[in-house]
Amino acid sequence: MSDNYTYARPHAEAAFKTASEDKTVADWKNNLEILSYVTDRKDIKALLSNPKISQTKSIDFLMSFLKDKKNEKLINFLHNLFNNKRIFFLKEIFELYDKISSEFQNISVAEIETSYQLSSNQKSLIKDFLAKRFDNEIIIQESINRNLLGGIKIKIDDEVIDLSIKNRLEQMKQELTM
């Protein structure tokens, strides 16, 4: 799986460079997100892999899902992906593009797992704490995980802060078995 990201990185960086030069970073993000969902479907993969369908028709088909169907730079980008046999890496390209874009804008996404729904006040306190700690604007993505038993687990950038009861019990178990 990591090879996909290695292959996708230069394309994500090229897309971001083009988008930032044209001041269309948000548009490219939206387009890449849509295309990543579309090309992740098995029936679409089969269609795009069909040698009887020309590259131009395949690209026209993909562009039909977007608002701006005549975006020449995006069309050229898709031709490049087809020519380099990277069209099925659009999911990874989008994820990397999104990460590059967020880093450029000093935004970090905090994936927060709790065993219960956080109140808006709790989210605000966590967001403020993380903003100070990471010196970035923070976007919170919350998920409920009943297996945590209680507490909180936060993933942000390459760091994990695990303050869950489940983790504490695991640590105590390891200490007792030593």
C-alpha positions in Angstrom: 0.0 0.0 0.0 2.8 2.4 0.8 4.1 1.9 -2.8 0.9 3.5 -4.1 1.7 6.6 -2.0 5.3 6.7 -3.3 4.0 6.5 -6.9 1.2 9.1 -6.2 3.4 11.7 -4.4 5.0 13.4 -7.5 1.5 13.7 -9.1 0.0 15.2 -6.0 2.8 17.6 -5.7 2.5 18.6 -9.4 -1.3 19.1 -9.0 -0.7 21.3 -5.9 1.9 23.3 -7.7 -0.4 23.9 -10.7 -3.3 24.7 -8.4 -1.4 27.1 -6.2 0.0 29.0 -9.2 -3.5 29.3 -10.6 -5.0 30.1 -7.1 -7.4 27.2 -7.6 -6.3 25.0 -4.7 -9.9 24.4 -3.4 -11.2 23.6 -6.9 -8.5 21.1 -7.5 -9.1 19.5 -4.1 -12.8 19.2 -4.8 -12.2 17.8 -8.3 -9.5 15.3 -7.1 -11.9 14.2 -4.3 -14.7 13.5 -6.7 -12.4 11.7 -9.2 -10.9 9.6 -6.4 -14.4 8.3 -5.4 -15.4 7.7 -9.0 -12.2 5.8 -9.9 -12.4 3.7 -6.7 -15.5 1.9 -8.0 -15.0 -1.5 -9.5 -17.3 -0.9 -12.4 -15.5 2.3 -13.3 -12.1 0.6 -13.0 -13.3 -2.0 -15.4 -14.5 0.7 -17.8 -11.2 2.7 -17.6 -9.2 -0.5 -18.1 -11.1 -1.4 -21.2 -8.6 -1.2 -24.2 -11.5 -0.6 -26.6 -12.3 2.7 -25.0 -9.9 5.5 -26.0 -8.0 7.5 -23.4 -9.8 10.7 -24.5 -13.2 9.1 -24.1 -12.2 7.9 -20.7 -11.1 11.3 -19.6 -14.3 12.9 -21.1 -16.2 10.4 -19.0 -14.3 11.3 -15.8 -14.7 15.0 -16.5 -18.5 14.6 -16.8 -18.6 14.2 -13.0 -17.1 17.6 -12.5 -18.6 21.1 -12.7 -15.8 22.5 -14.9 -15.8 19.9 -17.7 -13.4 21.9 -19.9 -10.5 22.5 -17.3 -7.6 22.0 -19.7 -5.0 21.7 -16.9 -7.0 19.0 -15.2 -7.6 17.2 -18.5 -3.8 17.3 -19.2 -3.2 16.0 -15.7 -5.5 13.1 -16.3 -3.8 12.3 -19.6 -0.5 12.3 -17.7 -2.0 9.8 -15.2 -3.2 7.6 -18.0 0.1 7.7 -19.9 2.0 6.8 -16.7 -0.5 4.2 -15.7 -1.3 6.0 -12.5 -5.0 6.7 -13.1 -6.0 4.2 -10.4 -3.8 6.1 -7.8 -6.3 9.0 -7.7 -7.4 8.1 -4.2 -3.8 8.3 -2.9 -3.1 11.4 -5.0 -6.1 13.1 -3.5 -5.1 12.1 0.1 -1.6 13.4 -0.5 -2.8 16.6 -2.2 -5.2 17.2 0.7 -2.3 16.8 3.2 0.0 19.1 1.2 -2.8 21.7 0.9 -3.4 21.5 4.7 0.3 21.8 5.5 0.5 24.8 3.2 -2.4 26.5 4.9 -1.2 25.5 8.4 -4.1 23.2 9.0 -3.9 19.9 10.9 -6.7 17.3 11.0 -7.2 15.8 14.4 -8.9 12.4 14.3 -10.5 12.0 17.7 -11.9 8.7 19.0 -14.0 8.6 22.1 -16.4 6.0 23.6 -19.2 8.7 23.6 -20.2 11.9 21.7 -18.2 14.9 22.8 -20.0 18.1 23.7 -19.3 21.3 21.6 -17.5 22.7 24.7 -15.3 19.6 25.0 -14.5 19.8 21.3 -13.6 23.5 21.6 -11.3 22.9 24.6 -9.5 20.0 22.7 -9.3 22.1 19.6 -7.7 25.1 21.5 -5.3 22.8 23.3 -4.2 21.1 20.0 -3.9 24.5 18.2 -1.5 25.7 20.8 0.5 22.5 20.9 0.8 22.1 17.1 0.8 25.8 16.3 -1.8 25.1 13.5 -5.4 25.6 12.8 -7.2 22.4 13.8 -10.0 20.6 12.1 -11.6 17.9 14.3 -12.9 14.6 12.8 -14.7 12.7 15.6 -15.6 9.0 15.7 -17.2 6.9 18.4 -15.4 3.7 19.4 -17.2 1.9 22.2 -14.1 -0.4 22.6 -12.1 2.4 24.2 -14.3 2.0 27.4 -13.7 5.7 28.2 -11.2 8.4 27.6 -9.9 9.7 24.3 -7.5 8.8 21.5 -6.2 11.6 19.2 -4.3 11.1 16.0 -2.8 14.3 14.5 -0.1 14.5 11.9 2.2 11.6 12.8 1.5 11.6 16.5 -1.0 9.6 18.6 -2.1 10.7 22.0 -3.9 7.7 23.6 -5.6 8.6 26.9 -8.2 5.8 26.7 -9.1 3.5 29.5 -8.4 0.5 27.2 -4.8 1.7 26.7 -4.3 2.3 30.4 -5.5 -1.2 31.1 -3.1 -2.6 28.5 -0.2 -0.7 30.0 -1.1 -2.0 33.5 -1.4 -5.6 32.1 2.1 -5.3 30.6 3.6 -3.9 33.8 2.1 -6.8 35.8 3.5 -9.4 33.4 7.0 -8.1 33.5 
